[in-house]
Amino acid sequence: MHYFEWCVRNECLLFNLKQKIMKNYIYYIIILLLSGVFIHCRQDEIPLPEEIIPEEPATPPEIVTRYYVSTKGNDANSGMGSSKEKAWRTITYAATKAVAGDTVCIEGGNYENENVVITNAGSDGSPIVFMGYNGTPVLDGGDYTKKGIYIYGKPYIVLKNIRVKRYLYGIWVDNSHHAVLDGCIADSCCNVDYVNKGYDGYGILVKKSNYSTVKNCSATDNGGNNFFLSQTDNCTLQNCKAYCRQTANNRFMTDYFVVLAWSSNNTVRDCYVEDINGSYKGNHGFIVKDNPGDSGGQPSSTGNLFVNCSAKKNGRVFFICSWDL
């Protein structure tokens, strides 16, 4: 074949090939554009998701009630407001009315010699809370007898920012697990006849009340014991302070500042004790003490943890005393 004829023939073939490729490209481009329009239209046709309305719970949620107590109030009131026309007058009365989930707000002031007994129990997630506000409410026994606040067999009770003084027992938590004492103050709780009866009295006593917490509390000059955990396990005493300001042979002399007796697996953390005037009468800062005949069937104390605690001017700073050792 002549060279010129071969070139013309191949040039024609190349031109035909380009035309064929071009047609295919145009075909695919048209298909792609139509597909985009089709897909877009199909998206417009997708219905909106249905609104899902949750079913009503089988039982309505518990309603939390807030009550108020004031030295200007009256127990004949509703307790449903802070004004003197609505607030109750006594903490004692409020303690008979509050139930699980309720909060009792106690206005600061002197409530004198009330003997408060908690009547009802809280529950897990719905404790009964008694809390001071607008100052610190003070219970003043005056005669160094009876109990300031007594919690017996009523778990899940919370006391916050309340002060008790001049009782024999300031705050006593007894057989009431998961109690919480936060920011409470107990001072000068003792007997008046220390010569014949010895140093006796309790600022804050937690007995047989497992999984309880005492935090940010202060106890001072409580005859026998400032803080006492008795026959109780898995509790926490945190950021608490215990003091004695007395001199020797004084009825308010504190013998034991922080005591654990027949109690196990408790944690005492960030606590401080001090005999301010340095009487050195042989008192005890932190002590684990299992007296014979006083166990109540409880095994000897074990597994207690003291973390970052300090004691100053005590006769015995850290002391373990068990007759079973």
ABEGO torsion letter per residue (X at the ends): XBAAAAAAAAAAAAAAAAAAAAAAAAAAAAAAAAAAAAAAAAAAABBBBBBBBBBBBABBBBBBBBBBBBAABBAABAGABABAAABBABAAAAAAABBBGBBBBBBBEBAEBBBBBBABBBBBGBBBBBBBBGEBBBBBAGAGBEBABBBBGBBGBBBBGBBBBGBABABBBBGBBGBBBBGBBBBGBBBABAAAAEBBEBABBBBGBBGBBBBGBBBBGBGABABBBBGBBGBBBBGBBBBBABBBGBAABBABABBBBGBBGBBBBGBBBBBAAGAGAGBBBBBBBBBBGAAGGBBBBBGBBBBGBBBBGBABABBBBBAAX
